Amino acid sequence: MCIFATDNIMQNFMKTGRILFVSQEIMPFVPENENSYMGRYLPAFVQEQGREIRVFMPRFSHVNERKNQLHEVIRLSGMNLIVNNVDHQLIIKVGSIPSARMQVYFIDNEEYFSRHKGFFDEDGSFFPDNDERILFFGRGTLEAVRKLAWQPHLIHFSGWFSCMIPFYLRRINKENAFFSGTKTVFSLTDDAFKGDFGRDMERKLKADGATAKDLHTFENLDWRTLTKAAISYAHGVVIASPTADPELVAFAKENKKHVVDYDPERDAFYHKINKLYDTIIGSNINN
């Protein structure tokens, strides 16, 4: 009887699923805002529900390595990713949030992150290489997860900086079945910016295997276009801000995505998101 009981417990645990969280900002590594707050508390909540999680974010220069006790994960670092026909070293670092019993992996690179504080320069101008930075972050995150040999049932990505995740998920699956069956959920927040990614983005996407359909989706790439693309690729959308762009909220619902509307009661909100995971993962959860 004890053996059967143990087997049942293990089966129930497996059914909870593995969730990969990819956030552009997470407290306490960066100051509090809508993205960083959810990046900190939603994964912890989901972990408390019995799910297995992994958490990734960019290692921007204002993330203090010494204060946050970050260290490089040698076994994951070292590979080079080609962006705009140039090799860029992928460095993976890890820190922890002891109060949440949660580790956070950081995607780092000397050129793209160590010299850049966030998304804008001191004059408030959009960094000209932000296009390459989001490409590197998207690919780097998925490559690091592959090297971890940890197959997520679902990836929940939030913030515009993470919006290339579903694109690369599709392109990578053409060459490698590691993420086969992995679903995606996107958090829509109020993180709009002025500026665009420039016309050269099309060439860089082509080099990464973009199809004609992909290129049409990412045409004239600015914040709204990028966010619409993320919504188009995602299986579900969480309206994570009371001031989320109404046009994008409508776009998600018109495209028949699974949508969780914003709820100011965070505990109830996180329960709804957790339920959304089960709805989207469905029969894939036992794989």
N, C-alpha and C positions, 0 to 999 in steps of 0.2 A: 504493500500500500504506500509505503514511503517513497518507493521508486516511482510509482505512477504519479504521486502527488508532485514530486520534483519535476517529472516530465511535463506535467500540466503547467507548472509555474514557468518553466523555460519556454514552452510554447506561447503562453500569454505574453511573456516578455518580448519574444521575437515579433509578435504581432504589433508591438508598439511602434516599430519602425525607426529608421535612422534619418535624422534631419540635419542637413548642412545649412548653417546660417552664414550668409555673406553680407556684411554690412559695411558701408563706407565710413561709419563712425560708431564707436562704442565707448560709453562711460566705463571707468573713470579715466581712460587713456586720452580722451578729448573732452572738452566742456559739454555740458548738457544741452541737448536740443531734441527735437522729435526723433530724429534718426538714432542718435547716440543713446537716448533713454530706452527705446525699444530694443536696440542692439544689445543693451545690457540685461534687461529684465525679461524679455520674451524667451530667449534661449534658456535662462535659468528656470523659468516657469515650466517650459516644456520638458526640461530634464527632470524636474520634480514629479512630472506625470509618468515617469518611468521610461521615457524615450532616450535613445542614445544620440548625442549631438556632437558636432564639431563646429567651430566658429572661426571665421576668417575676416580680416580687415586690412586696409593698406597701412604700411608703416610710414606715415607722413613724418616730416622732420620735427614737428612739434610734439610728437609722441616721445617722451623722455625715456630713453632706454635704461638709464641707471635707476631712476626713480621707480620705474615699473618693473625693474629686474628682468628685462628681456634678454634672451640668449638665443644664439643661432642653433637651428636644428640641422646639424651637419648632414645627416642621412637624407634630408629632403632638399637641401641646397645644392648648388653647383651646376645645375643644367643651364644651358643658354636658350633663350627664346629669341627668335628672329622677328623683329618689328621694324618695318620700313627698311628691309634689307640689311639690317645691322644686328649683330648678336648682342643681347643684353643678359647679364647674369641674373638668374633668379635666386634670391636669398630668402629663406624662410626663418622667421624668428618666432618665439613663443613667450607668452607671459601668462599670468593667471589673475583671477579675481577670487581670492581665498574665501571671501564671505559667500560667494555663489558656488564654490567648488567647481569652477569653470575655467578651462584653458582657452586662450585666444591665440590663434596663429596669425602672424603678420607677413604680408607679401612686401618684400623690400627689394630695392635696386638703387644703386648709388645715383644714377642720373635721374630717374623718374620720381623717386620719393625722398631720398636723404637730403636733396638740395631744395625740395619744394615744401612749403608749409601750406597744406590744404590745396585749394583749387584756384586761388587768386594771388597775384603778387601784391606788394605793399600799396600799390596805387588802385587796387581793386580790379585790375584787368585780368581777364581769363588767360591762364597760362597757354601759350601757343602749342605746347606739346601735350595738352590734355587728351587729345585724340589717341596718341600713342600710349599714354598712361592708362586709359581705361581698357585698351586692347591688352596691354601687358598684365594688368590686374586680373582681367577675366580669364585669360589663358593660364596665367601663373597659378591662380587659385585652383583651377581644375587639374592642372598638372600635379600640384602638390597633393591634392586629394587622391589622385591615382597612385602616387608614390607611397602614400599612407596605406594603400590597399584597403581603403575604407569606402565601401559602395553605399552612397546615400539613396534612400527611397525617394527623398524629396529635397530640393534646394529652395530655401526661402531667401531671396535676395532683396536688399532694400537700399534706396538712394541711387541717384542717377549714375554714380561712379561704378556701380555694379551691373549696369544694364546690358553689358555685352555677355554676361554669363549664359543666358539661354541661346544666344547665337553660337557661341563656341561649343556649347553642349551638343547642338545639332551637328556642327561641323566635325567635332571630335568623334562622334558616334559613327560617322561614315567610315572612319579608319580603325576604330577600336570600340568594342562593344562594352567597355567597362561601365559606362553610364546608361546602358540599355535599360529602358523602363523608368529611368529617373524623371520625376515630375518637377514642376517649378511653380513657385508662388512669388509674386512681386508685391512689395509694400509701396503704396503710392503716398508720398508725403508732400509737404509744401516746401520743396527745395529748388525752386526755379532759379535759373541764372540767365544773365544776358550774354549774348555772344553765340558763336557757332563753331563747329569743328573744322571748317574749311573744306574746300573742294578736293583736297588731296586724300581725304578719308576714303573715297571710293577705290582708289588705287591700292591703299593699304588693306582694305577689306578683301579685295580681289586676291591679293597675295596670301590671304588667310583662308581662301577657299570659298568666298562668298559667291552665291549663285545670282542670277539676274533678279530673282524674286527678292533675295536678301538686299541687293543693292537698291531696288525700288523701295523697300521698307525703310532703308536708312538714307533716303534721298534728302538733300538739303538739311543736313543734320544739325539741329539745335536741340534745346532742352525738351521741347514738346514732341518733336519728331522722335528723339531717342526714347522718351518715355512711352510713346505710342508703340514703338517697336518692341520694347520690353513687355508691354501688355499683350501685344499680338502673339508673342512667342509663349507667354506664360499660360499655365493651366488654371491658375487662380490669382485673384487680386485682393489685397487687404487695403482698405481705405484707412491709412494710418494717421490722418490729420483731419481736424475739423475744417481746415481751410484748403483741403486738396482741390486742385483745379477742377471745376465742374465739367469742363469739356472732356477731361480725361476720365473722370468718373463715369460719365455717360458713355464714353467710348468703350470702357471695359464691359459695361452692362449690355450695350448694343452688340458686342462681339460674343455674347453668351458665355462669358467667363464666370467661374464660381467667384462670387464677390462677397466679402465680409465688410459691411458698412462700419464706419467709425462708431465706437462706443466710449464715452468718457470714463465709464467705470472699468478700470483697467483689468481687474480680475475677471469680470464677465467677458471683456473683450478678448483676453488671452484664451479663455475657455472656448470661445467661438472660433478663434484661429486654430486652436488645437483640434477642434472638431473638423475644421476645414481640411486639415492634413489627412484625416481618415477618409473623408469623402473623396479626395483627389487620388490618394494612394490606392485605395480600393483593394482589388485582388493582388496587386503587386507587392503588398506589404509582407508577404511570406517569402519573397524571393531572396 
